[in-house]
Amino acid sequence: MSQANPVSSNPFPVSDIERRALAAEPNYTDLTSLPEIWQRLATVVGDRLALWDPHSKPPVELTYKQLAGQIEQFAAGIQALGLPEVRDGIPPRVALFANDSLRWAIADQGTMAAGAANVVRSGDAERQELLYILENSGSIGLIAENLALMKQLRPRLDDLPVQWVILLSDEEIKEETTLPVPVLSYNQLMTKGAASQYQPISPTSDSLATLIYTSGTTGKPKGVMLTHANLLNQIHSIKAVIQPQPGERFLAILPTWHSFGRMGEYFFLSRGCTLIYTSIRTFKQDLKKYQPEYMMAVPRLWESIYEGVQKQFREMPAKRQRLVESFLSISQSYIEARRTWQGLRLQLEAPPGGERLVAGLKLAALWPIHKLGEMLVYKKVRQATGGKLKYVISGGGSLAMHLENFFEIVGLEVLVGYGLTETSPVLTARRFWRNLRGSAGQPIPETQIQIVNPETRQPLPYGETGLVLASGPQVMAGYFQNPEATAKAINPQGWFDTGDLGWMSVAGDLVLTGRAKDTIVLTNGENIEPQPIEDACLRSPYIDQIMLVGQDQKFLGALIVPNLEALQKFLDDQGASVQISAATKGQSIDLESKMVQDLFRQELNREVKNRPGYRADDRIGVFRLLTEPFSMENGMLTQTLKIKRPVVTERYQDLIEAMFV
């Protein structure tokens, strides 16, 4: 019998493991603002290494004691420059337009410690977006990445209420480049702070801490108001999920002006860990060199690690390739049996006892071969990631099942979390003792999830797909100066509309199936969620990126960016005299040739049909191969590497229409 989701209470009690973790030190429940954490850490783990940037010139390291001191020094410098008083309960805003760095961390917490709320965005964002954020937020100060960014914004700064500018660089500020307001380099600001007396600020927990503007893929970006209580709750609640120890290493790659990366850094620092900065260019080498215990990233990065390993497999002699493929195939059966035995299969309820018994027998039979694969293959994969990773944390989008399977086979524990900027961001997370692959995990403490009918908003039974609503102390205070959008997002009972579709198991595991606004409706009335089908297609080594289309059509279509390296190998193996030119992004390939078209048709048919829950309407009827990847540079990827479906659709509107003629 189906059961309706409870509306007023969280039906999933805190486990004993979580209860002990929540009670353990360090405990910050007595604090009212985030910056108070740093002085406490300076007292408890002051001599431990907090921040380490091995790629700066020269490399920079800060202990927790030094970090706390520099945050106060930065705050004193800002206070000396001048901050207006709190108005209507909202502190003054200071824009922080820069990318992740050691100085970013000091500036972020320094502005809060000074009594301001910061407004964060990438220094690489479009000029018009940055100017809009400056104006909409009413920022009275600007902290910019460098002089070039200030010059880029300069023509409009005179018209905005900006009273001073700080550069995070040490560039010389010539008189002709300055504004009618003070412009200071980072070192000048710190010198001013050293000569000033820091005045501690004690904001209430519901005071605004930061504004994070949504990406604005449709319409103007909205400023998400997160309070100190929102951020402190996340630091407290996430320790029920994962418990890193002081001195353990965390490799930081995500942008900190994005809520997922930012909260990750706050959390691991709050535990006394050492944060090591890396980048897309260096992270594979850094994994091996610095041997971190933890890393957080978006699915696209895990895909790149997977593809890197697959590339190494493809370069092996044919005989060894077949051996590796055999190990992976047998280990796939092994982990599937283990999931059934452990009750960790993606289904509504736990499997019956007889099914578990059969799985246990299969598990025992396959274990020796899996163990041999571990010794000969999988251990080497882990060594390439440093060999010490305890957990890797994935967020910012669903993780394709072929990635889930691969990382489980090789022994890398991936914990997936789910949330949004508006929820600070974490709502649910997989625990290491209940790592249900394919799910987004269970709600974190004090968080409630409800699945409702998108039309009637009535609660749905367990296992039935509907709109995901969330409630908890991490939900934003609202959108800045936008009560209409706030009322649309949060109902009078405090439930936040995530815009995501999903269902919940009886055990409380959330399974996401797509975005409500991404649903493709075919002319036969069938609703298609594109993400699971796209994830399945990405299993193909020849498909680098894919986006489904087909709204109001008889069947689905797809825009595909090929994996040029894998495609070149295929062409070579077939004896085709074609060389792919990376410089021209593959323009030399005859994408319309029968050989290439047949290859992609075969790949799509296989991967879509092999997907669990396959229906005839899932079949991709037509496709087009693109030579230009979706990227942030061309505006087709968000900063968290998700495809901007409306932007891609508009860009290729003529091509899409021609596909269905």
C-alpha positions, 0 to 999 in steps of 0.5 A, a space after each residue: 500500500 502506498 503511503 503519503 509523504 507527511 506534511 508537517 514533520 520530518 519522518 526520517 529521524 536522526 540516526 545514532 551516528 548522526 546524533 553523536 556527530 552533531 554532539 561532537 566538538 567543534 560545536 558552533 551552535 552558540 555563535 550568531 555570526 559566521 566570522 566568530 568561527 575563526 577566532 575560536 579555531 585560532 584558539 583550538 587549532 591555531 598552529 595547524 595549516 588552514 590555507 595553502 596555495 602551492 600555485 601562487 608565486 611565491 606559494 602561500 600558506 596560512 595557519 588558522 591563527 594567521 588566518 584569523 588575524 588577517 581577517 580582522 586586519 582586513 575588517 579593520 581596514 574596511 572599517 577605516 574606509 567607512 561603512 554606513 549604518 544598518 538600514 531597515 535591518 539590512 547591513 551595508 553591502 560590499 561587492 566582491 567580484 573575484 575568483 577563488 584564492 587565499 585573498 578571496 577567503 580573507 576578503 569574504 570573511 573580512 567584509 562580514 567581520 567588518 559589519 557588511 554583507 558581501 555580494 559575490 560573483 566571478 571576476 570573469 562574469 560579463 560586464 553588464 551582469 556585474 554592473 547590474 549586480 552592483 546597482 541592484 545590490 546597492 553596494 557601497 564598496 567594491 572589491 575587485 580581482 584586479 586593475 583590469 576588472 576595475 577599468 572594465 567597470 570604470 565608465 559606470 562606477 561614477 554613477 553608482 553609490 560605490 564609496 571605495 574600491 579595493 583590488 585583490 592584486 598588488 598592482 600599482 594604481 596610477 593616478 589616471 586610472 583612479 576614481 573620485 573615490 579611494 582605490 587601494 591595493 590589497 597590501 595598502 588595505 592591509 596596511 591601513 587595517 594594521 594601523 587601525 583598531 578593529 571594532 568587533 561587530 555582533 550581528 544577530 543570526 538573522 542578519 544578512 551575511 551574503 547576497 549570491 546572484 543566480 546565474 540569470 539564464 532566463 531573465 535578470 539574475 536575482 539576489 539570494 539573501 542568505 543570513 548568518 543563521 543559514 550558513 551556520 546551520 549548514 556547518 552544523 548539519 553537514 557534520 552529521 553527514 561527514 566528519 573530517 578530522 583536523 589536519 586532513 587535506 581538502 582539495 578545493 577546485 569549485 568557485 567560492 562565489 557559488 554556494 556549493 563550493 563556498 559552503 564546502 570550504 566553510 565546512 572543511 575549514 570549520 573542522 580544522 582541515 587544510 584547504 589546498 587550492 587547485 584548478 581545472 588545469 592542475 587538479 589531476 596532478 595535485 590529487 597525486 601530489 598532495 594526496 587529499 582525503 576529501 574533494 568536492 566537485 560537479 559531475 562534469 569534473 568526475 566525468 573528466 576523471 572517468 574519461 582520463 582513466 578510459 583513455 588510459 585503458 584505450 591506449 593499452 595493448 588489445 589483449 590487456 584491454 580485453 582483460 580490463 573489460 572483463 574485470 569491469 564487467 564482472 565487477 559490475 555484476 559484483 557491485 549490483 549483487 552487493 547493493 541488493 545484499 546491503 539493501 541499497 538498490 534504487 527502488 521504493 522499498 527494501 528487496 525481499 529476503 529471498 532476493 537478498 539470499 540469491 544476491 549473497 550467493 552471487 556476491 560470494 562467487 564473484 568476490 575472488 575475481 573482483 578482488 583480483 581486479 582490485 589488485 591488478 587494476 582498481 588499486 592503480 586507479 586510486 593511486 592516480 588520485 593520491 591513494 588517500 581519498 576517503 570520500 569525494 563529494 558531488 553536487 551541482 547536478 545528478 551523477 550519471 549511473 555509469 560514473 556511479 558504477 565505475 567509481 564504486 567498482 574502483 573503490 572511490 566512495 562518492 557521496 552525492 548531495 543536493 540543494 540550491 543557492 536558495 537553500 544555502 545550499 545543502 538539502 539532502 546528502 548520501 551518508 557513507 553508511 547508506 550510500 544509495 547510488 542513483 539517489 540524492 540521499 536523505 534530508 540533512 538534520 532539521 530539513 523536510 522534503 515533500 513531493 507534491 503534484 505540480 498542479 494541485 500541490 497536494 502531497 504524493 505517495 512514496 514512489 510517485 514522481 512530483 515537484 520537490 518542496 523543501 523546508 528548513 533553517 537553511 532556506 533563504 530569507 528571500 530574493 533581495 528587493 524582489 517580494 514578488 519572486 520571493 512569494 512565488 518561490 516560498 509559500 505561506 507555510 515556508 515551503 520552498 519550490 525547488 523546481 526539481 522533479 523527483 520521488 522519495 523511497 519509504 526510507 527517505 531517499 530522494 531520487 531526482 528525475 529532472 527539472 520541471 521546466 526542462 520536461 520535453 512534451 511530445 505530441 503524443 502527450 508523453 512527458 520526457 525528462 531529458 537528464 537521465 537519457 542524456 546521462 545514459 548517452 554520455 556512457 558512450 566514449 564518442 559523446 562528450 556533450 549532449 542535449 535533447 530537444 523535441 518539444 511538441 515533436 513526434 520524437 526526440 532529437 539530440 545535439 551532440 558534441 563528439 569526443 574528438 580524440 575517441 572519434 579519431 581513434 575510431 576513424 584510424 581503426 577503420 582505416 579512414 584517412 581523416 585527421 582531426 584538427 583540434 585547432 579547428 575544433 574538428 572542422 576537418 571531420 566529415 560529420 555527415 559521412 555515413 561511417 560517422 553517422 552510423 557510429 553515433 546512431 549505433 551508440 545512441 540506440 545502445 545506450 538509450 535502450 540499455 537504460 533502466 526504465 527504457 520506453 519506446 518514446 525515449 528513443 532519439 529519432 534524429 541527431 546533429 553533430 556539433 563542432 563547437 563544444 558547449 562552454 562558459 566562454 560561448 555562454 552555453 554552460 553555467 559556471 557550474 558546467 550545466 548546459 544552459 538549455 534555453 541559450 543552446 536552443 536559441 543558438 541552434 533554433 534553425 538547426 533544431 527546426 530543420 531536424 524535424 522537417 
